[in-house]
Amino acid sequence: MDLPWGDARTVQFVTNVGLVTTNGPFGNNIMAAEWTHQVSYSPGLITVCVGRNKATEANIHDSKEFGVSLAALDQAGLSHIAGNSSGKTVDKIAVLKELGFKFFPAKKIKVLLVKEAVLNMECRLVKEMVLGDHTMFVGEVLQAVLNAGKEPLAYHQTKYWKLGTTLPKPSEKEKEKIQKLLEKYNK
């Protein structure tokens, strides 16, 4: 079965807004990637899933590296531009710079990173895998810099969101009950 983009079922996921930056056959490029995830603590590994035949896919495949910037609340416009045009036909970096968004060169790889993003990571490609209509790239994080005080932009139901109220974890009494049940049903 297919799960098409924009379907009432697929828009139920809540994700971050990853801004994937690359440099390769299509020059410096940026794309918004809803499917950007940390998959390992040690070593630090990040995955990005990129649509097939995209400029970003070609750039990563060629260069074997990519940057990931997690978008901040004030970067919804940047994300919109990065995600709604192709690096094959538009110099999105030039458009974004003209709109006042800023970039800086990465230290360990040859890509630009997004200034004022919540988190900027520089990744070396360690694995590439075709999964359906996307390619999953796994990158080892060579450097990660947190921009303290910035809040991440969230994406849900094809809209941008600000994270809000936190919900409590189970109380100590509930945790004790859970622990007793875990012990009771221990295999």
VOGULUM-896585 format. One record per residue (C-alpha): x, z, y; chain; residue in three letters. Coordinates in nm, 2 decimals. Layout:
<pt px="X" pz="Z" py="Y" chaine="A" residu="ALA"/>
...
//
This chain:
<pt px="0.00" pz="0.00" py="0.00" chaine="A" residu="MET"/>
<pt px="0.11" pz="-0.06" py="0.36" chaine="A" residu="ASP"/>
<pt px="0.11" pz="0.20" py="0.63" chaine="A" residu="LEU"/>
<pt px="0.11" pz="-0.02" py="0.95" chaine="A" residu="PRO"/>
<pt px="0.24" pz="0.09" py="1.29" chaine="A" residu="TRP"/>
<pt px="-0.04" pz="0.24" py="1.50" chaine="A" residu="GLY"/>
<pt px="-0.26" pz="0.31" py="1.20" chaine="A" residu="ASP"/>
<pt px="-0.46" pz="0.64" py="1.23" chaine="A" residu="ALA"/>
<pt px="-0.27" pz="0.78" py="0.94" chaine="A" residu="ARG"/>
<pt px="0.08" pz="0.69" py="1.05" chaine="A" residu="THR"/>
<pt px="0.04" pz="0.82" py="1.40" chaine="A" residu="VAL"/>
<pt px="-0.01" pz="1.18" py="1.26" chaine="A" residu="GLN"/>
<pt px="0.36" pz="1.23" py="1.23" chaine="A" residu="PHE"/>
<pt px="0.53" pz="1.43" py="1.52" chaine="A" residu="VAL"/>
<pt px="0.88" pz="1.31" py="1.59" chaine="A" residu="THR"/>
<pt px="1.16" pz="1.33" py="1.84" chaine="A" residu="ASN"/>
<pt px="1.26" pz="1.03" py="2.05" chaine="A" residu="VAL"/>
<pt px="1.60" pz="0.91" py="1.94" chaine="A" residu="GLY"/>
<pt px="1.78" pz="0.67" py="2.17" chaine="A" residu="LEU"/>
<pt px="2.01" pz="0.47" py="1.95" chaine="A" residu="VAL"/>
<pt px="2.30" pz="0.30" py="2.14" chaine="A" residu="THR"/>
<pt px="2.52" pz="0.03" py="1.99" chaine="A" residu="THR"/>
<pt px="2.78" pz="-0.23" py="2.08" chaine="A" residu="ASN"/>
<pt px="2.83" pz="-0.54" py="1.88" chaine="A" residu="GLY"/>
<pt px="2.73" pz="-0.91" py="1.86" chaine="A" residu="PRO"/>
<pt px="2.44" pz="-0.84" py="2.11" chaine="A" residu="PHE"/>
<pt px="2.66" pz="-0.64" py="2.35" chaine="A" residu="GLY"/>
<pt px="2.58" pz="-0.28" py="2.46" chaine="A" residu="ASN"/>
<pt px="2.22" pz="-0.21" py="2.36" chaine="A" residu="ASN"/>
<pt px="1.97" pz="0.08" py="2.34" chaine="A" residu="ILE"/>
<pt px="1.66" pz="0.12" py="2.13" chaine="A" residu="MET"/>
<pt px="1.41" pz="0.40" py="2.09" chaine="A" residu="ALA"/>
<pt px="1.39" pz="0.51" py="1.73" chaine="A" residu="ALA"/>
<pt px="1.11" pz="0.74" py="1.62" chaine="A" residu="GLU"/>
<pt px="1.28" pz="0.78" py="1.28" chaine="A" residu="TRP"/>
<pt px="1.59" pz="0.97" py="1.38" chaine="A" residu="THR"/>
<pt px="1.68" pz="1.27" py="1.17" chaine="A" residu="HIS"/>
<pt px="1.95" pz="1.51" py="1.08" chaine="A" residu="GLN"/>
<pt px="2.00" pz="1.50" py="0.70" chaine="A" residu="VAL"/>
<pt px="2.30" pz="1.72" py="0.64" chaine="A" residu="SER"/>
<pt px="2.47" pz="2.02" py="0.80" chaine="A" residu="TYR"/>
<pt px="2.81" pz="1.98" py="0.63" chaine="A" residu="SER"/>
<pt px="2.92" pz="1.72" py="0.70" chaine="A" residu="PRO"/>
<pt px="2.68" pz="1.65" py="0.99" chaine="A" residu="GLY"/>
<pt px="2.49" pz="1.34" py="0.90" chaine="A" residu="LEU"/>
<pt px="2.22" pz="1.16" py="1.10" chaine="A" residu="ILE"/>
<pt px="1.99" pz="0.88" py="0.99" chaine="A" residu="THR"/>
<pt px="1.83" pz="0.62" py="1.20" chaine="A" residu="VAL"/>
<pt px="1.58" pz="0.37" py="1.06" chaine="A" residu="CYS"/>
<pt px="1.59" pz="0.04" py="1.24" chaine="A" residu="VAL"/>
<pt px="1.35" pz="-0.26" py="1.20" chaine="A" residu="GLY"/>
<pt px="1.50" pz="-0.55" py="1.01" chaine="A" residu="ARG"/>
<pt px="1.65" pz="-0.84" py="1.21" chaine="A" residu="ASN"/>
<pt px="1.68" pz="-0.63" py="1.53" chaine="A" residu="LYS"/>
<pt px="1.97" pz="-0.64" py="1.77" chaine="A" residu="ALA"/>
<pt px="2.05" pz="-0.28" py="1.69" chaine="A" residu="THR"/>
<pt px="2.06" pz="-0.35" py="1.31" chaine="A" residu="GLU"/>
<pt px="2.31" pz="-0.64" py="1.37" chaine="A" residu="ALA"/>
<pt px="2.52" pz="-0.42" py="1.61" chaine="A" residu="ASN"/>
<pt px="2.55" pz="-0.13" py="1.37" chaine="A" residu="ILE"/>
<pt px="2.61" pz="-0.35" py="1.07" chaine="A" residu="HIS"/>
<pt px="2.90" pz="-0.53" py="1.26" chaine="A" residu="ASP"/>
<pt px="3.06" pz="-0.23" py="1.44" chaine="A" residu="SER"/>
<pt px="3.00" pz="0.04" py="1.18" chaine="A" residu="LYS"/>
<pt px="2.91" pz="0.30" py="1.45" chaine="A" residu="GLU"/>
<pt px="2.63" pz="0.41" py="1.67" chaine="A" residu="PHE"/>
<pt px="2.53" pz="0.67" py="1.92" chaine="A" residu="GLY"/>
<pt px="2.22" pz="0.89" py="1.92" chaine="A" residu="VAL"/>
<pt px="2.08" pz="1.05" py="2.23" chaine="A" residu="SER"/>
<pt px="1.77" pz="1.27" py="2.20" chaine="A" residu="LEU"/>
<pt px="1.55" pz="1.19" py="2.49" chaine="A" residu="ALA"/>
<pt px="1.47" pz="1.46" py="2.75" chaine="A" residu="ALA"/>
<pt px="1.13" pz="1.51" py="2.90" chaine="A" residu="LEU"/>
<pt px="1.21" pz="1.30" py="3.21" chaine="A" residu="ASP"/>
<pt px="1.33" pz="1.01" py="3.00" chaine="A" residu="GLN"/>
<pt px="0.99" pz="0.87" py="2.88" chaine="A" residu="ALA"/>
<pt px="1.03" pz="0.57" py="3.10" chaine="A" residu="GLY"/>
<pt px="1.37" pz="0.50" py="2.96" chaine="A" residu="LEU"/>
<pt px="1.23" pz="0.53" py="2.61" chaine="A" residu="SER"/>
<pt px="0.95" pz="0.30" py="2.69" chaine="A" residu="HIS"/>
<pt px="1.19" pz="0.03" py="2.80" chaine="A" residu="ILE"/>
<pt px="1.43" pz="0.09" py="2.52" chaine="A" residu="ALA"/>
<pt px="1.15" pz="0.06" py="2.26" chaine="A" residu="GLY"/>
<pt px="0.94" pz="-0.22" py="2.40" chaine="A" residu="ASN"/>
<pt px="1.18" pz="-0.51" py="2.44" chaine="A" residu="SER"/>
<pt px="1.45" pz="-0.67" py="2.23" chaine="A" residu="SER"/>
<pt px="1.82" pz="-0.65" py="2.29" chaine="A" residu="GLY"/>
<pt px="1.84" pz="-1.01" py="2.16" chaine="A" residu="LYS"/>
<pt px="1.66" pz="-1.13" py="2.48" chaine="A" residu="THR"/>
<pt px="1.70" pz="-0.85" py="2.74" chaine="A" residu="VAL"/>
<pt px="1.99" pz="-0.66" py="2.87" chaine="A" residu="ASP"/>
<pt px="1.81" pz="-0.33" py="2.85" chaine="A" residu="LYS"/>
<pt px="2.11" pz="-0.13" py="2.97" chaine="A" residu="ILE"/>
<pt px="2.12" pz="-0.34" py="3.30" chaine="A" residu="ALA"/>
<pt px="1.74" pz="-0.29" py="3.35" chaine="A" residu="VAL"/>
<pt px="1.77" pz="0.09" py="3.29" chaine="A" residu="LEU"/>
<pt px="2.07" pz="0.12" py="3.52" chaine="A" residu="LYS"/>
<pt px="1.88" pz="-0.07" py="3.80" chaine="A" residu="GLU"/>
<pt px="1.60" pz="0.18" py="3.75" chaine="A" residu="LEU"/>
<pt px="1.84" pz="0.47" py="3.81" chaine="A" residu="GLY"/>
<pt px="1.91" pz="0.58" py="3.45" chaine="A" residu="PHE"/>
<pt px="2.28" pz="0.66" py="3.38" chaine="A" residu="LYS"/>
<pt px="2.51" pz="0.61" py="3.09" chaine="A" residu="PHE"/>
<pt px="2.86" pz="0.71" py="3.01" chaine="A" residu="PHE"/>
<pt px="3.12" pz="0.59" py="2.75" chaine="A" residu="PRO"/>
<pt px="3.14" pz="0.78" py="2.42" chaine="A" residu="ALA"/>
<pt px="3.48" pz="0.94" py="2.35" chaine="A" residu="LYS"/>
<pt px="3.52" pz="0.86" py="1.98" chaine="A" residu="LYS"/>
<pt px="3.34" pz="0.53" py="1.94" chaine="A" residu="ILE"/>
<pt px="3.28" pz="0.22" py="2.16" chaine="A" residu="LYS"/>
<pt px="2.92" pz="0.27" py="2.27" chaine="A" residu="VAL"/>
<pt px="2.75" pz="0.41" py="2.58" chaine="A" residu="LEU"/>
<pt px="2.55" pz="0.73" py="2.56" chaine="A" residu="LEU"/>
<pt px="2.25" pz="0.84" py="2.77" chaine="A" residu="VAL"/>
<pt px="2.34" pz="1.08" py="3.05" chaine="A" residu="LYS"/>
<pt px="2.11" pz="1.38" py="3.08" chaine="A" residu="GLU"/>
<pt px="1.98" pz="1.35" py="2.73" chaine="A" residu="ALA"/>
<pt px="1.91" pz="1.67" py="2.54" chaine="A" residu="VAL"/>
<pt px="2.18" pz="1.59" py="2.28" chaine="A" residu="LEU"/>
<pt px="2.44" pz="1.31" py="2.25" chaine="A" residu="ASN"/>
<pt px="2.60" pz="1.23" py="1.91" chaine="A" residu="MET"/>
<pt px="2.86" pz="0.98" py="1.82" chaine="A" residu="GLU"/>
<pt px="2.83" pz="0.85" py="1.46" chaine="A" residu="CYS"/>
<pt px="3.05" pz="0.66" py="1.22" chaine="A" residu="ARG"/>
<pt px="2.85" pz="0.46" py="0.97" chaine="A" residu="LEU"/>
<pt px="2.88" pz="0.60" py="0.61" chaine="A" residu="VAL"/>
<pt px="2.58" pz="0.43" py="0.44" chaine="A" residu="LYS"/>
<pt px="2.34" pz="0.14" py="0.50" chaine="A" residu="GLU"/>
<pt px="2.03" pz="0.10" py="0.29" chaine="A" residu="MET"/>
<pt px="1.74" pz="-0.15" py="0.31" chaine="A" residu="VAL"/>
<pt px="1.41" pz="0.04" py="0.27" chaine="A" residu="LEU"/>
<pt px="1.10" pz="-0.19" py="0.30" chaine="A" residu="GLY"/>
<pt px="1.09" pz="-0.34" py="0.64" chaine="A" residu="ASP"/>
<pt px="1.36" pz="-0.12" py="0.79" chaine="A" residu="HIS"/>
<pt px="1.73" pz="-0.05" py="0.74" chaine="A" residu="THR"/>
<pt px="1.83" pz="0.31" py="0.72" chaine="A" residu="MET"/>
<pt px="2.18" pz="0.38" py="0.86" chaine="A" residu="PHE"/>
<pt px="2.35" pz="0.71" py="0.78" chaine="A" residu="VAL"/>
<pt px="2.61" pz="0.82" py="1.03" chaine="A" residu="GLY"/>
<pt px="2.86" pz="1.10" py="1.02" chaine="A" residu="GLU"/>
<pt px="2.86" pz="1.28" py="1.35" chaine="A" residu="VAL"/>
<pt px="3.20" pz="1.27" py="1.50" chaine="A" residu="LEU"/>
<pt px="3.10" pz="1.45" py="1.82" chaine="A" residu="GLN"/>
<pt px="2.78" pz="1.62" py="1.94" chaine="A" residu="ALA"/>
<pt px="2.73" pz="1.75" py="2.29" chaine="A" residu="VAL"/>
<pt px="2.43" pz="1.96" py="2.39" chaine="A" residu="LEU"/>
<pt px="2.29" pz="1.94" py="2.74" chaine="A" residu="ASN"/>
<pt px="2.18" pz="2.30" py="2.78" chaine="A" residu="ALA"/>
<pt px="1.85" pz="2.35" py="2.96" chaine="A" residu="GLY"/>
<pt px="1.70" pz="2.01" py="2.88" chaine="A" residu="LYS"/>
<pt px="1.38" pz="2.00" py="2.67" chaine="A" residu="GLU"/>
<pt px="1.33" pz="1.73" py="2.41" chaine="A" residu="PRO"/>
<pt px="1.06" pz="1.46" py="2.44" chaine="A" residu="LEU"/>
<pt px="0.82" pz="1.45" py="2.14" chaine="A" residu="ALA"/>
<pt px="0.62" pz="1.15" py="2.01" chaine="A" residu="TYR"/>
<pt px="0.28" pz="1.18" py="1.84" chaine="A" residu="HIS"/>
<pt px="-0.03" pz="0.95" py="1.82" chaine="A" residu="GLN"/>
<pt px="0.17" pz="0.68" py="2.02" chaine="A" residu="THR"/>
<pt px="0.21" pz="0.91" py="2.32" chaine="A" residu="LYS"/>
<pt px="0.49" pz="1.12" py="2.46" chaine="A" residu="TYR"/>
<pt px="0.44" pz="1.50" py="2.45" chaine="A" residu="TRP"/>
<pt px="0.61" pz="1.81" py="2.58" chaine="A" residu="LYS"/>
<pt px="0.65" pz="2.08" py="2.32" chaine="A" residu="LEU"/>
<pt px="0.42" pz="2.38" py="2.41" chaine="A" residu="GLY"/>
<pt px="0.32" pz="2.71" py="2.26" chaine="A" residu="THR"/>
<pt px="0.52" pz="2.85" py="1.97" chaine="A" residu="THR"/>
<pt px="0.33" pz="2.99" py="1.68" chaine="A" residu="LEU"/>
<pt px="0.44" pz="3.31" py="1.50" chaine="A" residu="PRO"/>
<pt px="0.60" pz="3.31" py="1.16" chaine="A" residu="LYS"/>
<pt px="0.45" pz="3.54" py="0.90" chaine="A" residu="PRO"/>
<pt px="0.45" pz="3.91" py="0.99" chaine="A" residu="SER"/>
<pt px="0.67" pz="4.15" py="0.80" chaine="A" residu="GLU"/>
<pt px="0.38" pz="4.27" py="0.59" chaine="A" residu="LYS"/>
<pt px="0.29" pz="3.91" py="0.50" chaine="A" residu="GLU"/>
<pt px="0.66" pz="3.84" py="0.42" chaine="A" residu="LYS"/>
<pt px="0.66" pz="4.14" py="0.19" chaine="A" residu="GLU"/>
<pt px="0.35" pz="4.01" py="0.01" chaine="A" residu="LYS"/>
<pt px="0.50" pz="3.67" py="-0.03" chaine="A" residu="ILE"/>
<pt px="0.82" pz="3.81" py="-0.16" chaine="A" residu="GLN"/>
<pt px="0.64" pz="4.01" py="-0.43" chaine="A" residu="LYS"/>
<pt px="0.45" pz="3.70" py="-0.53" chaine="A" residu="LEU"/>
<pt px="0.77" pz="3.50" py="-0.55" chaine="A" residu="LEU"/>
<pt px="0.92" pz="3.76" py="-0.78" chaine="A" residu="GLU"/>
<pt px="0.60" pz="3.78" py="-0.99" chaine="A" residu="LYS"/>
<pt px="0.61" pz="3.40" py="-1.05" chaine="A" residu="TYR"/>
<pt px="0.98" pz="3.36" py="-1.08" chaine="A" residu="ASN"/>
<pt px="1.07" pz="3.11" py="-1.35" chaine="A" residu="LYS"/>
//
